[in-house]
Amino acid sequence: MVVCVAFSVRAQWEDAQMTRVTFNDCASGLAKQSLCIDNCDKLHLCYGEGHVLFSSKGKYGVWSPSEELSFGDGKRYSYAIAVNPVTGTAHAVLIRYFYAPLPDFGELFYGSNAGGTWEFTRIDSSAYGGYGGRPPAIAIDSVGNVHLIWTATHYDTSLSHDVSRIVYTVNIDGDWGTQVVYSSSGEYNGVTPWIEVEKNGVAHIMWRPGSVYHLKNDTLSGTVWTADMLSEFPIEYPWFSDFKVDSDGNLHMVLEGIDYWGGPRYLYYYFRPFGSEQWEDPELVSEKACISRIAFGPQGRVHLVWTESADNFCGLSLYYSVRDEGGWSSWEIVGENFDYEYTIEPLWPCFVVDSDLHGHAVFAACEGLPVLSDSIEIFHYAAFDPYDVGHVVFLINYLYRQGPTPSCRSDYDLNCDGELTLSDVIVLVNYLFRGGPLFCR
């Protein structure tokens, strides 16, 4: 089951509500990039495995019916999603594996819903999932260029076996320029790469096969890459969890790990200023954290969410933390019993923060034991305001009394025709007072 959480400061959780997003149509859990948000605070969600599904929710609206992004062929998929924050167009990258259920070799596809419906193009036929089903990654820069990375393979005749590579490409004016930015020498030694881009299109790629590796190119689609790595950690057995690049080009990273089996599971936050070649000293956030995620608020504050670790297991509770001048303030936002008889699964939670400083996170939960359950659903837990009569008054004032222009026209285009007219008022009134549908969510 997957749960979506929203917040800003602790008090806002007191009014948070749980909304169920899916009803027996979620094939599996989440990927590391399953949730994103645009400048109008519209949420875009991708989930599943055998069937990759997409749903969205406007700031005041409800979740849309799911659309299938996979090709209905029964294959296993991995995926990632991103959104152009200005246009609101969603972009997705899929790997379809040749042999289900084993996520080994496959094909990589890129698609978007720019034309109103999803259309996909095959980019590569040598994508490699490995035995863990390593997902691809996607990022969009400030002018709308789409950046992709994934693990691929080629046969090395000198080694007599397949060698894994990290492949990077960026779509500029419809053309994909592909580069191999890393190649392993070990057999099937693929890694899970992550990508973030600065607003000028400079790409940052990170992964952790042992030490934490970081690559950065010089310009948009540049082929000159500089590399560095972080090899000393405050814990004996660390693993890389998430990283982000903020609007100023600063790097933010979270690492988790243990000193011994059964010991505390630490969560550390790292910061690297723009232009610096060194990470600042790590900051301890929690001693019982699993699978943490980073998001930025409108004022640039760093927010984290993670599932709780207890007795060597992840899940059961969702925690949130925000960085302020006094350090990290943390508290539980969703407990083991959250009005549904479900158990939070130890899978990727996904997390964004909207313009009102409400946070939104997605995590997995299920009926019964996570490993044995086939009842996985998606929930949205948020402190947000739905449509009310004030939106009707605002729209009427705009249309007929020269009132202020909506900052996001899509919030009021309720009949999906691209225009704001009396028909949108009628749709909203029918929704509020007669139980009518919202055609645009």
C-alpha positions as CSV (number, residue, x, y, z in Angstrom):
1,M,0.0,0.0,0.0
2,V,1.2,3.5,-0.7
3,V,0.5,6.6,1.4
4,C,0.8,10.2,0.5
5,V,1.6,12.7,3.3
6,A,1.4,16.5,3.4
7,F,2.7,19.1,5.9
8,S,4.7,22.3,6.6
9,V,5.2,22.8,10.4
10,R,4.1,20.4,13.1
11,A,0.8,22.1,13.9
12,Q,-0.4,21.5,10.3
13,W,-0.4,17.8,10.9
14,E,-3.2,18.2,13.5
15,D,-5.6,18.9,10.6
16,A,-4.2,16.4,8.2
17,Q,-6.6,14.0,6.5
18,M,-6.1,10.5,5.1
19,T,-7.5,10.0,1.6
20,R,-7.4,6.7,-0.2
21,V,-6.0,7.1,-3.7
22,T,-6.3,3.5,-5.1
23,F,-8.9,0.7,-4.7
24,N,-7.3,-2.6,-5.6
25,D,-5.6,-1.3,-8.7
26,C,-2.1,-0.9,-7.3
27,A,0.0,-3.7,-8.7
28,S,2.9,-3.1,-6.3
29,G,4.8,-0.4,-4.5
30,L,6.8,2.6,-5.5
31,A,10.0,3.6,-7.2
32,K,12.5,6.2,-5.9
33,Q,10.9,8.8,-8.2
34,S,7.2,8.2,-8.0
35,L,6.0,11.6,-6.9
36,C,6.5,15.1,-8.2
37,I,4.8,18.5,-8.0
38,D,4.5,21.5,-10.4
39,N,4.3,25.2,-9.8
40,C,0.6,25.0,-9.5
41,D,0.9,22.5,-6.7
42,K,-0.5,19.7,-8.8
43,L,0.7,16.3,-7.7
44,H,1.8,13.7,-10.3
45,L,2.1,10.1,-9.1
46,C,3.5,6.9,-10.7
47,Y,3.3,3.5,-9.1
48,G,3.1,-0.2,-9.7
49,E,5.4,-2.8,-11.2
50,G,3.8,-5.4,-13.5
51,H,1.4,-2.5,-14.5
52,V,2.8,1.0,-14.2
53,L,0.0,3.4,-13.4
54,F,-0.2,7.2,-13.3
55,S,-2.6,9.5,-11.4
56,S,-2.6,13.2,-10.7
57,K,-4.3,15.7,-8.3
58,G,-4.8,19.4,-8.6
59,K,-4.2,21.6,-5.6
60,Y,-7.9,21.7,-4.6
61,G,-9.1,18.7,-6.5
62,V,-9.2,15.0,-6.1
63,W,-7.1,12.2,-7.5
64,S,-7.7,11.3,-11.1
65,P,-8.5,7.8,-12.3
66,S,-5.3,5.8,-13.0
67,E,-3.9,5.6,-16.5
68,E,-1.6,2.7,-17.4
69,L,1.8,3.7,-18.7
70,S,3.1,0.2,-19.2
71,F,2.2,-1.7,-22.4
72,G,-0.1,-4.4,-21.0
73,D,2.2,-7.2,-21.9
74,G,2.7,-8.8,-18.4
75,K,6.4,-7.9,-18.3
76,R,8.1,-6.4,-15.2
77,Y,8.9,-2.7,-15.3
78,S,11.0,-0.2,-13.4
79,Y,10.3,3.5,-13.8
80,A,10.8,7.1,-12.8
81,I,8.7,10.3,-13.2
82,A,9.4,14.0,-13.3
83,V,7.3,17.1,-14.2
84,N,8.1,20.3,-15.9
85,P,7.2,22.7,-13.1
86,V,6.2,25.5,-15.4
87,T,4.1,23.7,-18.0
88,G,2.9,20.9,-15.7
89,T,3.7,18.3,-18.4
90,A,4.7,14.9,-16.8
91,H,7.6,12.9,-18.2
92,A,8.3,9.3,-17.5
93,V,11.1,6.8,-18.2
94,L,10.3,3.0,-18.2
95,I,12.5,-0.1,-18.4
96,R,10.6,-3.1,-19.7
97,Y,12.4,-6.3,-18.8
98,F,12.6,-9.1,-21.3
99,Y,12.1,-11.9,-18.7
100,A,9.4,-11.6,-16.1
101,P,9.5,-11.8,-13.2
102,L,13.3,-11.5,-13.1
103,P,14.4,-7.8,-13.7
104,D,17.5,-8.5,-15.7
105,F,18.0,-7.0,-19.3
106,G,15.4,-4.9,-21.0
107,E,14.4,-1.9,-23.1
108,L,14.2,1.7,-22.0
109,F,11.4,4.0,-23.1
110,Y,10.8,7.7,-22.6
111,G,7.4,9.4,-22.8
112,S,5.3,12.4,-21.8
113,N,1.7,13.5,-21.7
114,A,2.4,16.8,-23.4
115,G,-0.3,16.2,-26.0
116,G,-2.9,15.2,-23.4
117,T,-2.2,11.5,-23.8
118,W,1.0,9.5,-23.0
119,E,3.3,8.7,-25.9
120,F,6.5,6.7,-25.6
121,T,9.7,6.3,-27.7
122,R,12.3,3.5,-27.3
123,I,15.7,5.0,-26.4
124,D,17.8,1.9,-25.6
125,S,17.5,-1.9,-25.9
126,S,20.4,-2.8,-23.5
127,A,19.1,-1.5,-20.2
128,Y,20.1,-3.6,-17.2
129,G,18.1,-4.1,-14.0
130,G,20.3,-6.7,-12.3
131,Y,18.8,-8.9,-9.7
132,G,17.5,-5.9,-7.7
133,G,15.7,-4.3,-10.6
134,R,17.7,-1.1,-10.7
135,P,15.4,1.7,-11.8
136,P,16.3,4.5,-14.2
137,A,16.3,8.2,-13.2
138,I,15.0,11.4,-14.7
139,A,15.4,15.2,-14.2
140,I,14.2,18.3,-16.0
141,D,16.1,21.6,-16.0
142,S,14.6,25.1,-15.9
143,V,14.1,25.4,-19.7
144,G,12.5,22.0,-20.0
145,N,15.3,19.8,-21.2
146,V,14.8,16.1,-20.1
147,H,17.9,14.3,-18.6
148,L,17.9,10.5,-18.2
149,I,20.3,8.0,-16.7
150,W,20.1,4.3,-16.5
151,T,22.3,1.2,-16.2
152,A,23.1,-0.6,-19.5
153,T,25.3,-3.5,-20.5
154,H,27.7,-4.4,-23.3
155,Y,29.6,-7.6,-23.9
156,D,33.3,-7.1,-23.2
157,T,35.2,-9.6,-25.4
158,S,38.4,-9.2,-23.4
159,L,36.6,-10.2,-20.2
160,S,34.2,-12.7,-21.8
161,H,31.2,-11.4,-20.0
162,D,28.8,-8.5,-19.9
163,V,30.0,-5.2,-18.3
164,S,27.5,-2.7,-16.8
165,R,27.7,1.0,-17.6
166,I,25.9,4.1,-16.5
167,V,24.4,5.9,-19.5
168,Y,23.4,9.6,-19.6
169,T,21.4,11.4,-22.2
170,V,19.6,14.7,-22.6
171,N,16.9,15.7,-25.1
172,I,17.7,19.0,-26.7
173,D,15.4,20.1,-29.5
174,G,14.2,16.5,-29.9
175,D,17.6,14.9,-30.2
176,W,19.0,12.5,-27.7
177,G,22.8,12.7,-27.1
178,T,24.0,9.6,-25.3
179,Q,27.1,9.3,-23.2
180,V,28.6,6.5,-21.1
181,V,29.7,8.2,-17.9
182,Y,30.8,5.1,-15.9
183,S,31.8,1.5,-16.8
184,S,32.4,-1.2,-14.3
185,S,35.1,-3.9,-14.6
186,G,33.3,-6.5,-12.5
187,E,30.8,-8.9,-13.9
188,Y,27.2,-7.7,-13.5
189,N,28.4,-5.0,-11.2
190,G,25.6,-2.6,-12.0
191,V,24.7,0.2,-9.6
192,T,21.6,2.4,-9.0
193,P,22.4,5.9,-10.3
194,W,20.6,9.1,-9.3
195,I,20.5,12.4,-11.3
196,E,19.8,16.0,-10.4
197,V,20.3,19.1,-12.6
198,E,21.1,22.7,-11.9
199,K,18.8,25.3,-13.4
200,N,21.3,25.9,-16.3
201,G,21.3,22.2,-17.2
202,V,24.5,21.1,-15.6
203,A,24.0,17.5,-14.5
204,H,25.0,15.8,-11.2
205,I,25.1,12.0,-11.0
206,M,25.6,10.1,-7.8
207,W,25.8,6.4,-6.9
208,R,27.4,4.2,-4.3
209,P,29.0,0.9,-5.3
210,G,31.3,1.3,-2.2
211,S,32.3,4.9,-1.7
212,V,29.8,7.6,-2.7
213,Y,30.7,8.7,-6.3
214,H,29.7,12.1,-7.7
215,L,30.0,13.2,-11.3
216,K,29.3,16.7,-12.7
217,N,29.6,17.9,-16.3
218,D,30.7,21.4,-17.4
219,T,27.7,22.7,-19.4
220,L,24.3,21.6,-20.7
221,S,25.0,18.3,-22.5
222,G,28.7,18.8,-21.8
223,T,31.0,15.8,-22.3
224,V,33.7,17.0,-19.8
225,W,32.9,15.4,-16.5
226,T,34.7,16.0,-13.1
227,A,34.6,13.2,-10.5
228,D,35.0,13.0,-6.8
229,M,34.1,10.6,-4.1
230,L,33.3,10.4,-0.4
231,S,34.9,7.4,1.3
232,E,35.0,8.2,5.0
233,F,31.8,7.9,7.0
234,P,30.7,8.2,10.7
235,I,29.2,4.7,10.5
236,E,30.8,1.3,9.7
237,Y,28.2,0.2,7.0
238,P,26.7,3.2,5.2
239,W,24.4,3.2,2.2
240,F,23.3,6.1,0.0
241,S,19.6,7.1,0.3
242,D,18.9,10.4,-1.5
243,F,20.4,13.6,-2.9
244,K,19.1,16.8,-4.3
245,V,20.5,20.0,-5.9
246,D,18.8,23.2,-4.8
247,S,18.1,26.3,-6.9
248,D,21.5,27.8,-6.0
249,G,23.4,24.7,-7.0
250,N,24.2,23.4,-3.5
251,L,24.2,19.7,-3.0
252,H,22.2,17.9,-0.2
253,M,22.6,14.2,0.6
254,V,21.3,11.7,3.2
255,L,23.1,8.5,4.1
256,E,21.9,5.7,6.4
257,G,23.7,2.9,7.9
258,I,24.7,0.8,11.0
259,D,27.8,0.0,13.0
260,Y,26.8,-3.6,13.6
261,W,23.8,-5.9,12.9
262,G,21.0,-5.2,15.3
263,G,22.4,-1.8,16.2
264,P,20.8,1.7,15.7
265,R,20.1,2.6,12.1
266,Y,21.6,6.1,11.7
267,L,20.5,8.8,9.3
268,Y,23.0,11.5,8.5
269,Y,22.5,14.7,6.4
270,Y,25.4,16.1,4.3
271,F,25.7,19.5,2.7
272,R,28.1,20.7,0.0
273,P,28.0,24.4,-1.0
274,F,28.0,25.4,-4.7
275,G,31.5,25.6,-6.1
276,S,33.0,23.7,-3.2
277,E,34.9,20.3,-3.6
278,Q,34.3,19.3,0.0
279,W,31.2,18.1,1.9
280,E,30.6,19.7,5.2
281,D,30.6,17.6,8.4
282,P,27.6,15.3,8.5
283,E,24.7,16.0,10.9
284,L,22.9,13.2,12.7
285,V,19.2,13.4,12.2
286,S,17.9,10.1,13.6
287,E,19.1,6.8,15.1
288,K,16.2,4.7,13.7
289,A,15.6,5.7,10.1
290,C,15.0,3.7,6.9
291,I,14.8,4.9,3.3
292,S,14.8,8.7,3.8
293,R,13.9,11.3,1.2
294,I,14.7,15.0,0.8
295,A,12.5,17.9,-0.4
296,F,12.9,21.7,-0.4
297,G,10.3,24.2,0.8
298,P,9.5,27.5,-1.0
299,Q,12.0,29.3,1.2
300,G,14.7,26.8,0.6
301,R,14.4,24.9,3.9
302,V,15.4,21.3,3.8
303,H,12.7,18.8,4.8
304,L,13.2,15.0,5.3
305,V,10.8,12.1,5.6
306,W,11.6,8.5,6.4
307,T,10.1,5.2,7.7
308,E,11.1,4.1,11.2
309,S,13.6,1.3,11.8
310,A,13.0,-1.0,14.8
311,D,14.5,-4.5,15.5
312,N,16.3,-4.5,12.1
313,F,13.0,-3.9,10.2
314,C,11.8,-0.8,8.4
315,G,8.3,0.5,8.3
316,L,5.4,0.8,10.7
317,S,5.7,4.6,11.2
318,L,6.5,7.6,9.1
319,Y,8.7,10.4,10.5
320,Y,9.3,13.9,9.4
321,S,12.1,16.4,10.1
322,V,12.9,20.0,9.1
323,R,16.2,21.7,9.4
324,D,16.3,25.1,11.2
325,E,18.8,27.2,13.1
326,G,18.5,24.9,16.1
327,G,19.3,21.7,14.1
328,W,16.8,19.0,13.2
329,S,13.4,18.8,14.7
330,S,11.7,15.4,14.2
331,W,8.4,13.8,15.0
332,E,6.1,11.0,14.0
333,I,3.4,12.0,11.4
334,V,1.8,8.6,10.6
335,G,1.8,5.9,13.2
336,E,1.4,2.1,13.0
337,N,-2.4,2.5,13.2
338,F,-3.6,5.3,11.0
339,D,-7.4,4.6,10.9
340,Y,-6.8,1.8,8.4
341,E,-5.9,-1.8,9.1
342,Y,-2.7,-1.5,7.1
343,T,1.0,-1.9,7.8
344,I,3.5,0.6,6.3
345,E,5.9,-1.2,4.0
346,P,9.6,-0.6,4.0
347,L,9.7,0.7,0.5
348,W,10.5,4.0,-1.1
349,P,8.6,6.9,0.5
350,C,8.4,9.8,-2.0
351,F,8.2,13.4,-0.8
352,V,7.6,17.0,-2.0
353,V,6.6,20.3,-0.5
354,D,4.1,22.7,-2.0
355,S,4.0,26.5,-2.1
356,D,2.0,26.7,1.1
357,L,4.7,24.7,2.9
358,H,2.5,21.6,3.1
359,G,4.6,18.5,2.5
360,H,3.4,15.5,0.4
361,A,4.9,12.0,0.8
362,V,4.0,8.7,-0.7
363,F,4.8,5.4,1.0
364,A,3.7,1.8,0.8
365,A,1.4,-0.1,3.2
366,C,-0.6,-3.3,3.0
367,E,-3.0,-5.5,4.9
368,G,-1.3,-8.0,7.1
369,L,2.4,-8.7,6.9
370,P,4.2,-6.7,4.1
371,V,6.0,-9.7,2.6
372,L,2.9,-11.9,2.4
373,S,0.2,-9.4,1.5
374,D,-1.1,-8.8,-2.0
375,S,-3.3,-5.9,-0.8
376,I,-1.3,-2.8,-1.6
377,E,-3.0,0.5,-1.9
378,I,-2.2,4.2,-2.1
379,F,-3.2,6.8,0.5
380,H,-2.8,10.6,0.6
381,Y,-2.4,12.1,4.1
382,A,-2.4,15.9,3.9
383,A,-3.4,19.1,5.6
384,F,-4.9,20.9,2.5
385,D,-8.0,22.9,1.6
386,P,-10.5,21.4,-0.9
387,Y,-12.7,23.5,-3.2
388,D,-15.3,25.5,-1.3
389,V,-17.7,28.3,-2.0
390,G,-14.9,30.8,-1.8
391,H,-13.5,29.4,-5.1
392,V,-16.9,30.0,-6.7
393,V,-16.9,33.6,-5.6
394,F,-13.4,34.1,-6.8
395,L,-14.1,32.7,-10.2
396,I,-17.3,34.8,-10.6
397,N,-15.4,37.9,-9.6
398,Y,-12.7,37.2,-12.1
399,L,-15.2,36.5,-15.0
400,Y,-17.7,39.3,-14.4
401,R,-16.4,41.9,-11.9
402,Q,-12.7,42.4,-13.1
403,G,-11.5,40.5,-10.1
404,P,-7.8,39.3,-9.8
405,T,-6.5,36.8,-12.2
406,P,-5.9,33.2,-10.9
407,S,-2.3,32.5,-10.3
408,C,-2.9,29.0,-11.7
409,R,-5.6,29.0,-14.3
410,S,-5.7,25.2,-14.2
411,D,-7.2,25.3,-10.7
412,Y,-10.3,26.8,-12.2
413,D,-10.4,25.1,-15.7
414,L,-12.8,22.5,-14.4
415,N,-14.3,21.4,-17.7
416,C,-10.8,20.9,-19.3
417,D,-11.4,23.1,-22.3
418,G,-8.4,25.5,-21.6
419,E,-10.7,28.5,-21.0
420,L,-12.3,30.0,-17.9
421,T,-16.0,30.5,-18.5
422,L,-19.4,30.2,-16.9
423,S,-19.3,26.4,-17.6
424,D,-16.5,26.1,-15.1
425,V,-18.6,27.9,-12.5
426,I,-21.4,25.4,-13.2
427,V,-19.1,22.4,-12.8
428,L,-17.8,23.7,-9.5
429,V,-21.3,24.4,-8.1
430,N,-22.5,21.0,-9.2
431,Y,-19.5,19.4,-7.5
432,L,-19.9,21.3,-4.2
433,F,-23.7,21.1,-3.8
434,R,-24.9,18.2,-6.0
435,G,-22.1,15.7,-5.9
436,G,-21.1,16.2,-9.5
437,P,-17.8,15.2,-10.9
438,L,-14.6,17.1,-11.3
439,F,-13.5,16.5,-14.9
440,C,-10.1,18.2,-14.4
441,R,-8.6,17.1,-11.1
